[in-house]
Amino acid sequence: MILVTGATGTVGSEVVRQLVAVGQRPRVFVRDPARAQRRFGEQAEYVAGDLDRPETLEAGLAGVDRVFLITTQSTRQLDWEGYVIGAAARAGVGHVVKVSVFRADENSPLQIARQHGQAEQALERSGLAYTIVRPVFFMQNLLGMVRNCAIYTAAGDGRVAMVDVRDVAAVAVAALTSRGHEGSIYTLTGPEALSFDDVAETLSGQTGGQIRHVRVPPDAVGHALEQTGVESWFAEDMAKLHRMLAGGYEDVVTDDAGTVTGSRPRTLSRFARDHSTVFTGPRSACRRSPSRMLEARAGRAASSQGRP
């Protein structure tokens, strides 16, 4: 039995879908089983639980031998993952597959990378067999970033080997359903590193839209994210990450996804074709959004600092 945490999120839901596709009937650990059942139907088993109530993990882990572990970006992330790891060890789980972040390290300048680095260490110390998956920037992030026919970043000319979540899930599913992945750490990227100028050009070419890349100051990224209600530390992390992307932080291409799955990871062109209606549809392409706030802030910053 495979237990999936984060089953209604972007990665978790794809893991559930792919597990079902290979003949598994995973158990999903969710706050609202009725809502999850409307999504997955009878293809999964459901157990009510909440990582803020770690005592609920006992029922979720009963009879489970493999766990897919992912949590949302929060200051609580390290606690939540620690609860799952501890409960899994007590329950005698055979293998945990954890989704981490690129370059997770307790000494990272990014809080999210420090938290994941500490969680990885907890998993390694637990005595459980484990596989750690470290993806770079998700292509699916673009679905929320493209607004008003533009992508707004502070990444400059920095190149990013962004990866499709479907390929991340495929690696996780392979690790959950086959042997030989124990103790492995996989860094998952797409097949090519692209600047956001390249990304905008690719999206435009594949969707028939006119999508541009608008360069904004890093502070504008953080301020706009705070306006959407995210925690301030995460907004600061994302502003910092954009500066790091501009310096080549994720300009890395690996073969890990293809080696594990036997299939070449999806290109951005393929992703854009698959999601073309999202990028060019009337509700998402040119509506007022936090990106409009980014553009306004960028304009004010440029006018106050003068032209470069």
TORTIFI-775352 format. One record per atom (N, C-alpha, C): x, y, z; residue in one letter. Coordinates in steps of 0.001 Angstrom, whole numbers, plus 500000, padded with zeros to 6 digits. Layout:
// TORTIFI-775352
XYZa;...
***
This chain:
// TORTIFI-775352
500841498809500000m;500000500000500000m;500878501244500000m;500538502195499142i;501273503451499041i;500411504570499602i;500972505325500543l;500292506496501080l;500839507735500385l;499927508598499928v;500315509837499250v;499892511018500104v;500848511812500537t;500531513081501180t;500484514162500097t;499848515286500410g;499760516370499425g;499057515954498151g;498086515042498271a;497508514405497088a;496670515326496225a;496225516459496760t;495420517371495945t;496247518518495392t;497551518520495633g;498420519560495099g;498874519251493682g;499673520141493129t;500112520014491736t;500891518726491500t;501861518446492358v;502674517234492184v;501927516015492698v;501350516127493888g;500681514973494485g;499558514423493646g;498763515290493050s;497646514808492229s;498147514077490991s;499267514526490451e;499845513842489292e;500441512502489700e;501004512432490903v;501504511153491409v;500352510161491555v;499242510608492127v;498073509728492251v;497630509244490882v;497506510165489937r;497050509795488592r;497976508753487969r;499286508939488091q;500217508014487468q;500288506680488217q;500117506708489529l;500053505435490263l;498863504611489806l;497729505265489656v;496532504567489174v;496789503998487783v;497472504769486944a;497734504336485571a;498596503079485499a;499427502842486527v;500263501629486523v;499654500527487385v;498382500669487745g;497673499598488422g;497651499653489928g;498114500738490523q;498088500892491974q;496766501531492413q;496394501274493658r;495263501978494267r;495794502656495528r;496356503874495375p;497016504522496503p;496023504988497559p;496538505168498747r;495750505776499824r;496166507245499911r;495197508137499919v;495518509558500002v;495165510079501386v;496097510841501937f;495976511399503284f;495593512863503122f;494342513200503394v;493817514538503101v;492915515020504231v;492770516336504337r;491873516903505343r;490416516627504994r;490107516640503693d;488718516523503242d;488593515348502265d;488362514130502764p;488267512967501874p;487162513090500828p;486036513713501185a;484936513829500224a;485367514653499013a;486083515731499275r;486563516566498174r;487558515801497313r;488479515081497953a;489458514306497207a;488785513204496391a;487745512605496950q;487052511539496232q;486353512070494989q;485867513287495049r;485265513886493855r;486303514049492754r;487553514162493152r;488629514338492179r;489122513015491621r;489300512021492488f;489924510769492073f;488955509599491955f;487730509765492453g;486745508694492355g;487133507478493165g;486794506315492643e;487060505065493354e;488444504505493071e;489260505275492388q;490592504795492027q;491584504874493183q;491191505524494262a;492073505660495415a;491323505327496692a;492078505113497753e;491513504934499089e;491739506238499855e;490827506578500751y;490879507883501399y;490943507743502914y;491783508593503528v;491841508636504980v;491931510100505396v;491117510471506366a;491110511845506857a;492289512062507793a;493004513136507575g;494132513437508432g;494590514864508255g;495391515317509176d;495881516690509179d;497262516671509814d;498262517178509118l;499617517149509650l;499789518076510846l;498846518972511067d;498859519754512304d;498313518938513474d;497777517757513180r;497337516813514210r;498051515491513927r;499315515394514295p;500121514227513908p;499571512901514394p;498693512935515407e;498104511676515872e;497249511022514790e;496810511799513776t;495991511227512704t;496825510392511731t;498139510496511830l;498991509736510921l;498941508240511187l;498665507838512412e;498666506408512744e;497683505639511877e;496463506157511758a;495461505485510926a;495860505537509457a;496422506663509046g;496820506790507651g;497904505823507244g;498794505480508180l;499937504629507871l;499685503147508136l;498539502808508666a;498231501402508955a;498273500569507681a;499139499566507653g;499248498688506495g;500009499274505322g;500625500421505503v;501343501099504421v;502803500669504424v;503364500409503237d;504782500079503173d;505609501095502394d;504939502031501695r;505652503075500955r;504903504393501123r;505659505486501203v;505060506801501422v;505621507800500415v;504723508559499815f;505123509712499014f;504939510940499882f;506022511692500099l;506012512800501054l;506245514128500352l;505248514993500451i;505386516365499967i;504482517236500827i;504942518438501141t;504136519377501916t;504202520739501256t;503306521629501666t;503277522976501103t;504413523815501684t;504724524914500983q;505780525815501429q;505280526615502629q;505827526352503783s;505368526959505011s;506481526894506047s;506431527775507035t;507361527656508150t;507108526372508932t;505935525747508716r;505591524497509388r;506101523274508635r;506689523473507474q;507068522354506615q;507990521358507309q;508987521857508018l;509929520956508670l;509239520137509753l;508345520765510527d;507584520025511538d;506718518959510884d;505977519346509852w;505071518403509188w;505823517183508666w;506924517433507977e;507663516308507400e;508310515466508495e;508718516112509579g;509254515356510703g;508217514434511315g;506965514916511405y;505895514064511922y;505706512831511044y;505690513024509729v;505488511900508813v;506654510922508907v;507855511444508915i;509031510575508986i;509039509765510275i;508755510423511391g;508731509710512667g;507648508653512715g;506460509003512252a;505347508047512264a;505624506886511316a;506237507180510164a;506559506116509210a;507573505138509803a;508553505675510516a;509549504794511146a;508889503908512193a;507995504474512983r;507312503674514020r;506402502623513400r;505838502934512231a;504908502014511576a;505623500941510755a;506931501043510647g;507670500041509885g;507558500196508382g;507354501416507912v;507275501681506468v;508605501306505816v;508506500752504614g;509716500271503956g;510460501308503145g;509761502338502643h;510418503261501715h;509649504577501695h;510367505694501798v;509772507027501694v;510395507740500503v;509555508282499645v;510002509113498523v;509609510552498842v;510600511389499039k;510367512782499430k;510663513735498281k;509737514665498040v;510011515760497117v;510647516895497901v;511828517298497486s;512576518364498130s;512667519542497157s;513716520326497258v;513945521432496332v;515366521362495816v;515599522012494712f;516923522064494104f;517924522651495101f;519052521989495232r;520131522431496114r;519668522630497553r;518858521715498034a;518474521756499450a;519729521659500308a;519851522584501248d;521071522640502049d;520789523531503248d;521143523064504425e;520885523848505631e;521669525152505664e;522652525313504772n;523424526555504699n;523019527430503519n;521929527099502852s;521483527861501689s;521059529270502092s;521181530247501201p;520627531577501469p;519107531609501417p;518484530543500910l;517027530464500813l;516475529675501993l;515498530236502678q;514913529536503820q;514285528220503392q;513615528211502241i;512936526986501812i;513956525872501559i;515129526223501035a;516167525216500805a;516776524750502126a;516885525661503089r;517397525260504410r;516433524291505085r;515136524612505020q;514144523732505639q;514181522346505018q;514229522290503699h;514252520983503036h;515562520251503323h;516660520988503423g;517921520347503774g;517839519675505134g;517210520357506085q;517045519779507417q;516097518578507383q;515039518663506580a;514113517529506467a;514798516327505824a;515640516574504834e;516387515481504218e;517283514798505250e;517936515592506082q;518797515011507111q;517992514167508094q;516794514654508458a;515936513882509368a;515559512551508735a;515274512557507441l;514909511323506745l;516108510374506692l;517282510914506407e;518479510081506344e;518808509456507701e;518558510206508781r;518853509697510128r;517802508725510651r;516643508675509993s;515512507905510522s;515703506399510444s;516605505948509591g;516767504516509369g;515857503974508283g;514953504828507762l;514067504417506675l;514813504395505345l;514434503456504468a;514899503543503091a;514232504764502461a;514987505495501656y;514430506736501122y;514951507007499717y;514186507823499012t;514613508435497757t;514242509901497845t;515162510778497485i;514913512212497521i;514901512749496099i;513864513491495794v;513684514071494462v;513816515582494591v;514772516157493875r;515022517602493941r;514767518247492575r;513551518680492316p;513273519326491032p;513688520791491025p;513977521293489844v;514178522722489665v;512802523371489406v;512813524554488869f;511615525343488599f;510597524538487778f;509354524490488237f;508307523755487522f;507799524546486308f;507649523882485185m;506977524512484050m;505568524953484429m;504913524186485283q;503541524508485673q;503453525854486389q;504568526354486944n;504539527690487546n;504145528750486523n;504483528486485258l;504177529456484207l;502677529658484029l;501895528650484388l;500445528770484241l;499897529903485099l;500555530168486221g;500143531273487077g;500921532547486832g;502095532431486198m;502934533604485995m;502553534421484775m;501987533779483766v;501645534504482546v;500332535235482761v;500411536546482825r;499240537396483009r;499383538616482126r;498281539114481615n;498310540287480747n;499273540080479577n;499299538836479093c;500123538461477937c;501617538631478201c;502040538491479465a;503449538678479776a;503867537824480961a;505188537563481031i;505806536939482189i;506660538009482850i;506444538240484131y;507165539266484868y;508174538591485794y;509462538819485571t;510485538214486426t;511612539207486687t;512417538866487676a;513668539578487931a;514853538673487600a;514621537705486724a;515653536715486405a;516610537171485319a;516342538323484721g;517253538850483718g;517496537878482580g;518782537672482273d;519160536735481203d;519447535334481744d;519194535133483031g;519479533836483621g;518699532713482959g;519341531583482806r;518728530434482158r;518308529406483199r;517177528776482957v;516590527823483897v;516210526556483135v;516629525401483634a;516286524130482981a;514982523600483578a;513906524392483436m;512644524058484097m;512121522695483680m;511383522054484598v;510939520677484428v;509422520594484532v;508836519694483764d;507395519452483808d;507065518598485031d;506040518995485768v;505620518238486952v;505300516787486600v;504819516539485404r;504509515165484998r;505763514289485011r;506906514882484689d;508161514124484732d;508651513942486160d;508420514929487012v;508750514789488431v;507942513642489029v;506634513631488735a;505764512570489244a;506190511208488710a;506597511147487457a;507008509868486870a;508221509288487589a;509159510152487989v;510321509684488745v;509875509176490113v;508992509939490772a;508503509511492088a;507778508175492000a;506951508003490984v;506196506757490817v;507143505591490549v;508161505816489741a;509145504755489495a;509831504348490797a;510181505328491624a;510843505020492893a;509908504304493855a;508607504616493790l;507628503986494682l;507266502568494250l;507427502258492992t;506903500991492471t;507982500035491965t;509258500418492062s;510317499518491610s;511514499628492543s;512364498647492497r;513518498607493388r;514720499306492745r;515702499589493589g;516951500137493082g;517110501630493265g;516122502271493886h;516189503729494051h;516502504129495494h;516629503150496370e;516875503429497775e;518216504145497957e;518189505223498746g;519399505984499009g;519786506961497918g;518969507061496877s;519295507944495751s;518734509346495951s;519463510324495441i;518998511705495378i;519020512111493915i;517848512432493379y;517727512770491968y;517471514270491799y;518293514922490996t;518076516319490631t;517371516327489283t;516154516828489276l;515306516712488082l;515213518043487339l;515573518005486075t;515483519169485200t;514815518764483902t;514471519773483116g;514044519520481758g;515257519305480873g;515041519137479555p;516150518812478659p;516968519999478188p;516550521245478545e;517279522412478056e;517134523570479039e;518178524374479134a;518146525575479967a;517779526766479094a;516753527512479519l;516223528618478728l;516149529882479568l;516399531028478940s;516121532300479601s;514624532557479537s;514135533499480337f;512712533809480272f;512351534546478980f;513314535163478328d;513066535664476975d;512777534487476046d;513591533419476167d;513352532208475372d;512000531597475709d;511660531585477008v;510384531019477437v;509225531767476791v;509270533094476840a;508199533897476246a;508088533634474747a;509224533514474082e;509219533247472639e;508627531867472346e;508998530885473154t;508475529532472953t;506976529479473186t;506513530096474267l;505082530101474544l;504315530801473429l;504848531893472946s;504183532611471854s;504110531744470607s;505227531101470283g;505261530295469064g;504361529082469119g;504226528469470282q;503443527248470404q;501957527504470638q;501608528684471120t;500207528952471448t;499542529925470495t;500318530583469653g;499736531580468764g;499460532903469445g;499892533040470691g;499694534283471414g;500897535197471261g;500829536358471883q;501944537299471886q;502340537518473335q;503164536637473833i;503577536670475234i;504989537234475303i;505204538186476200r;506503538832476321r;507061538635477716r;508361538826477836h;509017538785479138h;509290540206479586h;508734540589480735v;508934541928481296v;509876541808482486v;510963542542482444r;511965542492483500r;511625543516484583r;511560543044485820v;511213543902486948v;512272543749488032v;512352544682488989p;513316544550490081p;512928543411491026p;513894542776491666p;513569541698492607p;512594542117493700p;512730543349494214d;511819543786495267d;510371543796494787d;510166544083493511a;508803544093492971a;508198542697492993a;509038541681492797v;508555540298492869v;508048539997494276v;508863540319495271g;508459540068496644g;507227540855497048g;507169542132496691h;506021542962497058h;504734542443496424h;504806542074495155a;503606541577494482a;503132540263495083a;504061539388495459l;503666538130496083l;503025538374497441l;503553539319498199e;502949539631499494e;501511540106499322e;501236540806498218q;499878541285497952q;498910540127497741q;499442538971497331t;498561537810497107t;498305537032498395t;498985537404499488g;498704536770500772g;499690535715501211g;500791535512500463v;501767534511500897v;502513535029502115v;503134534115502851e;503916534518504009e;505094535388503566e;505442536365504392s;506461537338504006s;507813536671503748s;508152535641504534w;509441534979504329w;509507534330502954w;508361533781502497f;508350533119501201f;508467534152500081f;507789535289500231a;507920536357499244a;509372536827499154a;510019536975500315e;511429537377500329e;512311536315499667e;512000535047499931d;512753533957499306d;512630534007497786d;511422534266497294m;511221534281495847m;511923535469495197m;511926536610495870a;512674537751495349a;514166537407495286a;514656536765496339k;516055536359496381k;516344535314495306k;515395534375495127l;515579533341494109l;515688533958492715l;514873534962492423h;514955535607491114h;516342536193490886h;516922536829491921r;518290537341491789r;519265536198491492r;519044535065492165m;519928533924491983m;519754533308490600m;518520533273490105l;518287532774488747l;519019533639487725l;519019534954487968a;519725535859487058a;521213535533487009a;521732534987488117g;523142534617488176g;523430533195487754g;522430532468487258g;522655531117486755g;522423530003487755g;521687530284488829y;521488529307489910y;520881527996489409y;519950528065488462e;519309526837487955e;519643526582486485e;520794527075486053d;521274526815484695d;522021525486484705d;521263524417484974v;521828523072485132v;520908522079484426v;521472521221483632v;520699520156482980v;521257518817483430v;520391517939483939t;520819516603484348t;520085515540483527t;520580514315483605d;519950513181482925d;519105512344483874d;518931512793485109d;518307511939486118d;516896511497485740d;516071512418485266a;514684512046484947a;514646510974483868a;515405511159482813g;515421510177481737g;516007508849482158g;517040508887482993t;517666507654483465t;516690506821484292t;515928507483485163v;514999506765486041v;513805506235485255v;513240507052484383t;511977506681483720t;512173506005482367t;513350506171481778g;513571505626480439g;512999506484479340g;512474507651479688s;511900508560478697s;512523509941478846s;512754510600477729r;513303511954477770r;512280512896478396r;512695513758479329p;511732514684479930p;511142515635478892p;509942516097479164r;509222516953478222r;509925518285478007r;509872518752476787t;510397520072476459t;509370521139476813t;509822522381476889l;508889523481477113l;507914523608475950l;508366523328474747s;507472523390473583s;506322522403473744s;506628521193474193r;505580520194474420r;504616520672475504r;505163521195476595f;504330521699477679f;503419522813477178f;503957523726476405a;503168524852475906a;502035524375475008a;502308523395474148r;501242522861473293r;500146522219474128r;500551521481475142d;499576520779475978d;498694521736476769d;499187522944477046h;498457523906477873h;498155525195477106h;498090525106475797s;497960526323474993s;496716527130475331s;495604526451475636t;494373527197475921t;494466527966477235t;495274527471478161v;495443528180479436v;496182529493479208v;497208529456478357f;498005530654478120f;497287531692477266f;496432531261476384t;495833532207475437t;494347532416475632t;493727531699476597g;492296531852476818g;491951533234477332g;490735533703477083p;490353535072477451p;490365535324478941p;490209534296479765r;490158534524481217r;491544534650481831r;492587534154481131s;493893534126481764s;494950534965481060s;494747535319479814a;495824535956479067a;495959537443479356a;494873538162479474c;494961539628479547c;494034540190480601c;494054539632481784r;493215540143482850r;494061540845483891r;493447541707484657r;494160542411485716r;494545541400486795r;495765541496487303s;496285540483488210s;497438541050489011s;498019540238489947p;499205540696490650p;500336541090489702p;500382540507488496s;501424540882487555s;501274542330487111s;500037542814487028r;499828544212486706r;500455545080487794r;500346544631489050m;500967545370490138m;502482545350489991m;503026544218489542l;504459544139489320l;504907545168488296l;504156545266487188e;504524546188486137e;504478547630486646e;503440547949487421a;503320549294487955a;504473549611488897a;504809548641489769r;505907548859490695r;507217549021489931r;507387548208488877a;508613548294488095a;508727549663487444a;507609550165486946g;507622551486486323g;507996552566487311g;507453552489488528r;507775553478489538r;509255553390489916r;509763552147490005a;511170551983490367a;512070552575489293a;511725552344488020a;512533552865486919a;512519554388486908a;511340554991487176s;511245556434487127s;511991557080488281s;512081556391489422s;512777556967490565s;514279556786490477s;514729555758489758q;516162555472489679q;516793556003488398q;515959556383487451g;516493556834486179g;516721555695485222g;516929555998483981r;517130554954482977r;518531554384483100r;518672553086482840p;519998552477482939p;520934552978481826p;
***
